Amino acid sequence: MTFPISTFEVHIPSDITQKGLNYFVLGQVSSLVLNGNSWSAAVNGTQPYSVKIEVEKGNVTQWACDCPYDHGPICKHVTAVMWAILNDTLKEVAAPKGGIKR
């Protein structure tokens, strides 16, 4: 399954996206790093979980989490990182070019 990162929540069950949003808002996502097309992060759940997400040309193409979730293709930890990616991307777009002039 491939889908746009900008509207990922439309392609994932709402309960999973909401749980991921709660993790993101509570600051459970840390160490968010972009390396090429691959994002990686740690998500603190019942223990720390490692998440990797590939985003190519604005589309999520692959994801992985080392949690034991087996009730569907995407867990709340992956969606928490997707929220973090969107937040990080929006911050970058909103940042003034050349700094703030006073």
C-alpha positions as CSV (number, residue, x, y, z in Angstrom):
1,M,0.0,0.0,0.0
2,T,1.3,3.4,-1.0
3,F,-0.3,6.7,0.0
4,P,0.5,10.4,0.3
5,I,2.1,11.4,3.6
6,S,0.1,14.6,3.6
7,T,-3.2,12.6,3.9
8,F,-2.0,9.4,5.5
9,E,-4.8,9.5,8.1
10,V,-7.4,8.9,5.4
11,H,-5.8,5.6,4.5
12,I,-5.4,4.2,8.0
13,P,-8.2,3.2,10.5
14,S,-9.1,6.2,12.6
15,D,-8.6,4.5,15.9
16,I,-4.9,3.8,15.0
17,T,-4.3,7.4,13.7
18,Q,-5.9,8.8,16.9
19,K,-3.7,6.6,19.1
20,G,-0.7,7.7,17.1
21,L,-1.7,11.3,17.4
22,N,-1.9,11.0,21.1
23,Y,1.6,9.5,21.3
24,F,2.9,12.4,19.2
25,V,1.1,15.1,21.2
26,L,2.4,13.6,24.4
27,G,6.0,13.8,23.2
28,Q,6.5,10.0,22.8
29,V,8.3,10.4,19.5
30,S,12.0,11.1,19.8
31,S,15.2,11.0,17.7
32,L,13.3,11.8,14.4
33,V,16.0,11.7,11.7
34,L,15.7,12.0,7.9
35,N,18.4,10.1,5.9
36,G,17.8,10.3,2.2
37,N,14.2,9.1,1.8
38,S,14.1,7.2,5.1
39,W,12.8,8.6,8.3
40,S,13.6,6.9,11.6
41,A,12.5,7.6,15.1
42,A,12.0,6.0,18.5
43,V,8.5,5.9,20.0
44,N,8.1,5.3,23.7
45,G,5.3,2.9,24.3
46,T,5.3,0.1,26.9
47,Q,9.0,0.1,25.9
48,P,10.9,2.0,23.3
49,Y,10.1,0.9,19.7
50,S,12.1,1.7,16.5
51,V,10.2,2.9,13.5
52,K,11.4,3.5,10.0
53,I,9.3,5.0,7.2
54,E,10.3,5.5,3.5
55,V,8.8,8.6,1.8
56,E,9.4,9.0,-1.9
57,K,8.1,12.0,-3.8
58,G,5.6,12.7,-1.0
59,N,4.3,9.1,-0.8
60,V,4.8,6.6,2.0
61,T,6.1,3.5,0.3
62,Q,7.3,1.4,3.2
63,W,7.3,1.3,7.0
64,A,8.4,-0.9,9.8
65,C,8.1,-1.0,13.6
66,D,9.6,-3.6,16.0
67,C,6.5,-3.7,18.2
68,P,4.5,-6.9,18.4
69,Y,1.3,-5.4,16.9
70,D,-0.3,-7.9,14.5
71,H,-3.9,-6.7,14.1
72,G,-3.3,-4.8,10.8
73,P,-0.7,-3.4,8.5
74,I,0.1,-0.2,10.5
75,C,0.5,0.3,14.3
76,K,0.1,3.4,16.4
77,H,3.8,3.8,16.6
78,V,4.2,4.2,12.9
79,T,1.3,6.7,12.8
80,A,2.9,8.7,15.6
81,V,6.0,9.0,13.5
82,M,3.9,10.0,10.5
83,W,2.4,12.8,12.6
84,A,5.9,13.8,13.6
85,I,7.1,13.9,9.9
86,L,4.2,16.1,9.0
87,N,4.9,18.4,11.9
88,D,8.6,18.6,11.0
89,T,7.8,19.2,7.3
90,L,5.3,22.0,8.2
91,K,7.9,23.7,10.4
92,E,10.4,23.6,7.6
93,V,7.9,25.1,5.1
94,A,6.8,27.8,7.6
95,A,10.3,28.9,8.5
96,P,11.2,32.3,7.1
97,K,13.9,32.2,4.5
98,G,17.1,34.0,5.5
99,G,16.0,34.3,9.1
100,I,13.9,36.9,10.9
101,K,14.7,40.5,10.0
102,R,14.5,43.1,12.8
